[in-house]
């Protein structure tokens, strides 16, 4: 006799199950993302979660590729990766049809992404991420539009401007700082990775990591990294890098976006960024962290042998956004998609219950029938537990008279109505 195997009911470590109430929150978030993107003229696209591993080895960054991806060899001997981000996929898609597409090209998506990394608040091994990108615009107008869109996403979810801060930098400024210290390309790359971890490690560890390269110049470097005024003075207010960033901040100010701050220590981890980068930070002392960010990546299509197409975009993960909304009590209260629950006094009324339900559904009312043979009180309790707002108890009297007593489970109020009167009555209450 074979021994029964008991399988654990927990999901794979770092991913989530979505029961109806969690799915409700996800749908709410996705609807706001879609509404915001489409209000700016962005259109939705999608792609498979599987990509050739070489796509990420080319430009994403060694740490993500070597330590954080789910990569495996398929049965055809091909090295495949579960996508850790969407931008390389989008670049591949644009490169494939670059001559057929119309520019400026505005695209958005809400893919699920996978990274094998240490889990913490706001960071899991699978999450969903809103991505918005604009191709074909080299001026700062693209940056301004992307930042306004990012801000509008948060305000559409109920956030106030005082709740978050938009921190911006430009890789050109970071490069100018590196050139001031006469760093070689390999040293620049190493230091940029150290700077990207600045807020995640202690000041002592940060300084020690820099000293391996900068030696006696470490303190001077850190002082410029910690004070934007000193950095601006060192590079010169009229330098092209500083003037470009100043123009961007002025353009955002003219557009009404004023919670912006220049942060010279902001570099972001992806290797494909070529200029402007930004991150939006939660200002709640209980949840001080980066919510999401993005930047300009003008050279990414070169990996596919294509000419440069200027591009700016950002990605906003659902986990950090939900934490942000939860902290500020901005999450909506669950509402069941079922509007009416039909309870039956006995199984013999199945046909009549079906006819009534079909009438209501054709009128746009989501209707469920209790198919059990439980007591009426238990059927009503089931509807209440599911947070269904209205219930109809169907018995012989209701069938004979053609009048149905509809009960509001929230208020306890009841009303007797004909079948054709129910839908207008419900719509007037919702």
C-alpha angles and dihedrals in degrees: 000000000000119000116241115242117222110213119205113250094213118105121244110292112275099018131093140232114221113216116184095276092049090044089052090057092046092051090049090052094045092048091054090048092051094044092049095047094046092048086063093048098260118145128210126251135170142190142185120290088231121081135167107269091232089070091071097035089061100060118346101087136272097252093055094043099043101036111020111037129096097229126168142158114253125217090269091059094253121140107235133185132200099233113262091189139006106229097082089050091051091047089052091050093048091046091052093057101020094133094047098050126090120235140254081048115197116191137167138181141174105215130166114244133199131212128164100220142131108289122232139146108313094010126089134157093254126031141152120246134195110222126190123180137172122202129195102034118106098175126087088257087087092053091048093051093047093050092047089050091050091049092046090054091058095044091048086059091054101265121141124223090248090059096070143025129218111220118194138184139160127234086222089063091048089049091049089053090050091049090052087062091044094238122176120234094259091049091049090053093049094047093047088057090050091050090049088060094045096111093043099057135050122272089246093053091046093052093044092053091051093047091066088069108020098038109175092006092062097098092049091049093050092048090055090046092051098046120052090190091057091046093049089049091049094049095036128250090247095051111122092240094054094041091052092053092045090054090051093051090047090050091052091048090053088052091054097256105129106151090088127126132184108236112184092188091063111105106141120219105257117100095214098072111111105180136339117043130177142180131192114224128203108233096201107117088219093057108025104166144107112285098191143317150176144177149188121313109176098160104049096100090060088077087070094049092257131133117261117278113188111238139178127184149142141210128218118195121219096224096058091041092052090048089050092051093044092052090053095041091243097132113115121242114255115264119190115236086220111086103182132027117200114211120196126213089211141358093253088076093064094111094048091046090051093050092050092046092050091051091052094045091052087054091055098261116133104228133184127190122214103237095186126098094228126135115282092248090056091049091053090046089054091053091049092049089054089051091239105164101212135039133187120198109209120206139151093275092055091050092049097046097037090226120118126200110226118196128201104219092200098054100021091231119144133201132182113225141167116250093256092051096055100076095050089046093051094046089052090055099045 
